[in-house]
Amino acid sequence: LDPPLAPSYDCFVLFLTGEICAFKIHGQEMPFEAIVLNKTSGEGWLRAKSPIDCELQKEYTFIIQAYDCGSGPGGTNWKKSHKAVVHIQVKDVNEFSPAFKESMYKASVTEGKIYDSILQVEATDEDCSPQYSQICNYEIVTTDVPFAIDRNGNIRNTEKLSYDKQHQYEIMVTAFDCGQKRATEDVLVQVNVKPVCKPGWQDWNKRIEYRPGSGSIPLFPSIHLETCDGPVSSIHTTIELQTNYIGKGCDRETYSEKALQKLCGASSGAIDLLPSPSTTTNWTAGLLMDSNDMIFKFDGKQGAKIPDGIVPKNLTDQFTITLWMKHGPSPGLRAEKETILCNSDKTEMNRHHYALYVHNCRLVFLLRKDFDQADTFRPAEFHWKLDQICDKEWHYYVVNVEFPVVTLYMDGTTYEPYLVTNDWPIHPSHIAMQLTVGACWQGGEVTKPRFAQYFHGSLASLTIRPGKIESQKVISCLQACKEGLDINSLESLGQGIKYHFNPSQSALVIEGDDIENINQALQKVSYINSRQFPTAGVRRLKVSSKVQCFGEDVCISIPDIDAYVMVFQANEPKITITGMDHFARPAAQFESERGVILLPDIRIVSTVTKMEPSADLREHDKVNKQVVVEEMLHNLDFCDVLVIGAELDPEQESLELDHGELQGKHLDATNSTAGYSIYGVDSMFSYEQVLRQLRYRNWGTSATSDRKFRVKCSELNGRYTSNEFNLEVNILHSSNSNFMDHVNHMIFQPKFLQSVQHPEGSVSAVHSSVVPSVATMVIIICVSILVLVVTLGVLRLRSTRQHGTLGHEGNKDNEMDWDDSALTITVNPMEKYEKPHQTEEESEEEDIDDEEEDTTSAESDDSEEEEEEEEEEEVIVQKGDKQNATRQEQLEWD
C-alpha cells in the first residue's frame, strides 16, 4: 500500500508450531516489523514501522523466521523456524499532476502551408504506476485558433496561415494523465508566421530625410539581401540617384557660367551666347526660359540671332564650344537636323561656315575652312553617336577644336568621332555672316530669309572661347555635381568587393561573391550634398540587382528598390550691408587724382534665423518657439554700386577701382556711367576688401554739391539679395564768401554727422542735434570774442618779434616775416559746438555698440569722425593765401 506518510498497516503471519515468542526479519533497514498475536497458535502481524512511498520504492522482498519460547535466561537455546520469503508490492495513489518539460514553446511556420506537425509539447507525471504516470491526453485551452493537438502533443494548423492577416499566434495548452488529473499550469505556445520566402532586399526605408549641412548620411544602414538559401555565386548591384529633373541634372550651383569658369580656373575670354536677358544682352529676351533664368527651352519654333561683334568673324584653328543640353529622340523616321549653333551666310547664299547640331540622335560638328590657295579636301564634319544625346537627361558637352583634330568631352569623358567626312574649302566672298542659336539662318535659296532646322530641347551655358581649348581638369570641374552618392569607410569594405562610380557620382556599381560583404558594402553607401543652400525636394533612388548561381546565369530574381531622399529647405540667409551712409569732404579731395574712397568701412554680414523650442512655455502659451540668429559665412556672386539720380557725367566724374585689387580673387568688375559692378563667386570678405577701395572722382565740383549711391549684393545669381544700402556724399565748396554759411549749415544739419546703421530688429537711438536759437547767439558771440583775442595776440606777438630783430641782418628778417594784408585767421565754431555734442553722441553709440556691434566697427566710426574734423580744419586753412597757410603750418605757437 502507498499512502505517503500514512500509519503502518499490519500483516497477518501464522506459524503452525508450539508456542511462538518472536518473529525476526532479515534485511537491512527494512521499514517493516513482525508482532506475535497468539503464542499458542503462532499468529502475528507484519506491519510497516515507517511511511511507505511507491515513488521511492515500488516493492520489498525480505526473509522472516519464527522463534519459540525455549530460550534460556541469557536468550540462548531458541529454536527457529525455516526461512520464509516475504514479497510486498506497494500500490500507487494518483497524488501528482502532469507538468510540462518546457516553460514555453516556440515555432515558426511559412504562410500558405498545412503542416502535419508544427511542434510537439511534452508533459510528465511523477506518479509511479503506469496508470497515473502516463499522459493520456493534451488539449488546447485557447479558443478560436486555427490549431489542433493530438494525444502525443503534436500541434498542427487546421487552415493556411497568412502573414498579412496575423504575424504571431499565442495558444495555451494543458495535459491530462490517465487518471484524468489535469496539469497544474498550462504552457504557452508561440507560433510565428513567416511570409513566403521572396528573394529581395530587406530592412530598408523608402524615405530618407536629408537636412542641409548634414554632410554624408547612409541611405540603407540596415539593409540585407534575402536569397532564400539559394546557391549564390555572385551579386551585381547598381544604385542610381535620379536627379535629371533638378537644375542641370543634379543640384549644381546656379551661378552664371562665367562665374563657374573663373572658379574652375578656365581660360579667360569665354563668350556667353545664352546670357540672361538684360539691356546689353537682349537677344535672348524672346526665348522660353526656366524659372531660374539659366535654362532656355526650345520648342522647335524659336531661334536667336547673336549680334555682330559678339563673336569674332573668323575663328582660329583653336577654340572651344561648351554647353549643357537635354534632348530627346526626334519625331519621325527621318528627322531633320536640329541646330544648336550655326554660323551661315546672312544674305544671297546658304553656306554654313560652322555649326553644331543633332541629327538622328547623333551629334555633328561642322567646320568649313576658308579657301587659302590650297584647293584640297579637309576634315569638315565630325560625327559622334552616343545614347546620352537622346536620353532626355542633362549632359555637359565640350567640343575642343585643334584643327584638324576635334575632341568631344561628354560629362568629363573623352569621345573620339566615329566618322569624319571631308569637304572642299569655302571660297571667299563679301557676304556677311549670321551667328544663331536654336536654329540656323537661311539667307539664300528662299524668297525671304528665315530660320530653319529648329532645335527641340533645353540648352544652358552655351559659350565659345576663341583661340584656346580647355584642359581635362577644368572640364571635369565645370561639370562636377554638388550632390551624389558616396561610400563611407572605403577601407572597411570586405575583400572581393568591386565598386565603380560614374563621373557625376550619380550611379554606383557594387560587385561581389559573398552576400555578407555585399550587405556591409551597401550599408555604407551614403548621400552627400555639399551645397550650402541645396535645392529642396525629392531625389529618387533606384537599386537594381542581378544574382548568379553556381552553374546558372541568373537563378534568383531580386525586385528593384524604389526609394527617395527628401532634401529639406535650408534656412535662408539675410545679407546685411552696413557702414557710414553719409559724409562730406572738401571739393579739393574729390578733384584730386585719387578722389575720395566711397565705402571705407563697409561691412557685409549674413545671418540665418533658426527656430528652437521656447524654454518657458508658461510665458508663451501660444508661441512655443523662439528665434535664434547665427552669423554664417558664404560666397557672394555680385555687388552693384549704382548711382541714384542722374548718371555720372563722364566729362567730369567717374567711379574708379585699381584692378590690382582684384588680383588673387575670383572677381571681375565693369564700369559705366550708371555705376560700378563687381561680380564673381568669392567670399564676403573679398567683396568687402574690393568695395573699400572704390573711389569717386569729380574734377568739376562747381556744378555738383552732392551725390547719392546705392549698394546691393547677391548670392546664387539673385536667389538671396542683401538690403539696399544708400550712401550720400556732399561736396564742400571752399570760398571765403560763403564759408560761414557752410559752417552754420553744418551746425544745424545733423546729416553731416556720422550715422550708425542698425540691423533690422535692433533698438536704434535717434540723436537730435537741433541747436536752440539762444545757444546759437551765444556761440556767435563767443566766436567773435575769440577772433578778437587771437587777432590782438598775433599783432602783439608780431610787434615783439620786430623789436627783437632790429639788430640782426636784413637777410634773416624774411624768415618770420608776416604779410598783414593777406592774413586771415578764422576759428572753426564747430570746435565749440561739436565736442560736447559729440561726446554725448559717442557715449550713446558705445552703449549700442556694446549690445549690437563689435569693437572694430566702433573704432572705425571714431576714426571717421576724427578724419572729418581734420578735413574741416583744412578747409579753414584754405581760406587764406596759400603762402600764408604754409607759414601758419610751419609756425610754432607758445
Secondary structure, 3 states (H helix, E strand, C coil): CCCCCCCCCCCEEECCCCCEEEEEEECCCCCEEEEEEECCCCEEEEEECCCCCCCCCCEEEEEEEEEECCCCCCCCCCCECCCEEEEEECCCCCCCCCEECCCEEEEEEECCCCCCCCEECCEECCCCCHHHHCEEEEEECCCCCCEEECCCCEEEECCCCCCCCCCEEEEEEEEEECCCCECCCCEEEEEEEECCCCCEEECCCCEEEECCCCCEEECCCCCEEECCCCCEEEEEEEEEEECCCCECCECCCCCCHHHHHHHCCCCCCCEECCCCCCCCCCCCCCCEECCCCCEEEEECCCCEEECCCCCCCCCCCEEEEEEEEECCCCCCCCCCCEEEEEEEECCCCCCEEEEEEEECCEEEEEECCECCCCCCCEEEEEEEECHHHHCCCEEEEEEEEECCEEEEEECCEEECCCEEEEECCECCCCCCEEEEECCEEECCCCCCCEEECCCEEEEEEEEEEECCCCCHHHHHHHHCCCEEEEECCHHHCCCCCEEEECCCCCEEEEEECCHHHHHHHHHCEEEEECCCCCCCEEEEEEEEEEEEECCCCCCECCCCEEEEEEECCCCCEEEEEECCCEEEEEHHHHHCCCCEECCCCCEEEEEEEEEEECCCCCCCCCCCEEEEEEEECCEEEEEEEEEECCCCCCCCEEEECCHHHHCCCCCEEEEECCEEEEEEEEEHHHHHHHHCCCEEEECCHHHCCEEEEEEEEEECCCCEEECCEEEEEEEECCCHHHHHHHHHHHHHCHHHCCCCCCCCCCCCCCCCCCCCHHHHHHHHHHHHHHHHHHHHHHHHHHHHHHHHCCCCCHHHHHHHCCCCCCCCCCCCCHHHHHHHHHHHHHHHHHHHHHHHCCHHHHHHHHHHHHHHHHHHHHHHHCCCCHHHHHHHHHCCCC
